[in-house]
């Protein structure tokens, strides 16, 4: 089951392996894969880009799901204010 929506910055992105890492506002690194994306292709993402996501516990531990770009820090993907 996924937790609530969070925001973070893409800290690592590997197009060949089709995965990356998101650094949360709390400083944790959360992995994501191409299958974790929602409405965006991996090649459209960049290091340093803000994204919104949910954390889901899976076989290999925590993973980001529903990953989508944020219009800017402090807003969610729908453009609404985000409050930590």
Buried (B, 14 or more C-beta within 10 A) or exposed (E): EEEEBBBBBBBEBEEEEBBBBBBBEEEEEBBBBBEBBBEEEBEEBEEEBBBBBBBBEEEEEEBBBBBBBBEEEEBBBEEEEBEE
